[in-house]
């Protein structure tokens, strides 16, 4: 799953002080290999170069309403 700017995500990296925290994708960058990495901003800082497999999308009420309409 790829993420877009302004998506709310949960960050998973046991070596980071932000592990388990919810943040917002503020930048999407493409590597020279065609993979995406992300900058995620939190209330008290940010994490850059985050790989896709370290992020989990946060479902919002709007997303649930869209699925119910489908």
C-alpha positions as MATLAB code, in Angstrom:
seq = 'XXXXXXXXXXXXXXXXXXXXXXXXXXXXXXXXXXXXXXXXXXXXXXXXXXXXXXXXXXXXXXXXXXXXXX';
ca = [
       0.000    0.000    0.000;
       1.330    3.410   -0.842;
       0.548    6.518    1.142;
      -0.248   10.050    0.076;
       0.540   13.430    1.576;
      -1.690   14.210    4.588;
      -2.517   10.541    5.283;
      -2.669    9.765    9.008;
      -0.419    6.829    9.827;
       0.935    4.842   12.760;
       4.729    4.570   12.680;
       6.385    1.258   13.615;
      10.129    1.253   14.312;
      11.359   -0.132   17.620;
      14.550    1.947   17.326;
      12.704    5.263   17.074;
      11.342    7.463   19.837;
       8.155    7.765   17.721;
       7.459    3.995   17.608;
       3.718    3.379   17.877;
       2.819    7.061   17.498;
       0.319    8.474   15.029;
       1.545   11.134   12.649;
       0.813   12.681    9.275;
       2.661   12.079    6.005;
       4.120   15.444    5.009;
       6.284   14.390    2.082;
       6.512   11.474   -0.347;
       9.897   10.884   -1.978;
      10.798    8.336   -4.636;
      14.132    6.543   -4.353;
      16.337    5.885   -7.371;
      15.014    2.308   -7.279;
      11.408    3.458   -7.730;
      10.357    2.803   -4.126;
       8.663    5.461   -2.021;
       9.930    6.762    1.304;
       8.059    9.164    3.512;
       8.512   12.035    5.924;
       6.097   11.679    8.831;
       5.446   14.584   11.196;
       4.412   14.103   14.803;
       3.365   16.627   17.463;
       6.947   16.984   18.694;
       9.110   16.235   15.645;
       9.417   14.237   12.461;
      10.957   11.105   11.027;
      12.378   11.134    7.479;
      13.185    8.365    5.006;
      10.490    6.100    6.429;
       9.878    2.982    4.314;
       6.346    1.976    3.395;
       6.426   -1.209    5.498;
       6.979    0.846    8.681;
       3.642    2.629    8.298;
       0.051    1.634    8.941;
      -2.847    3.732    7.649;
      -5.190    5.124   10.313;
      -8.825    4.612    9.343;
     -10.893    7.755    9.772;
     -14.659    8.071   10.099;
     -14.783    9.491    6.556;
     -13.089    6.343    5.210;
     -15.627    4.141    6.975;
     -18.520    6.192    5.579;
     -17.124    5.829    2.034;
     -16.887    2.037    2.448;
     -20.463    1.843    3.732;
     -21.714    3.772    0.670;
     -19.981    1.392   -1.776;
];
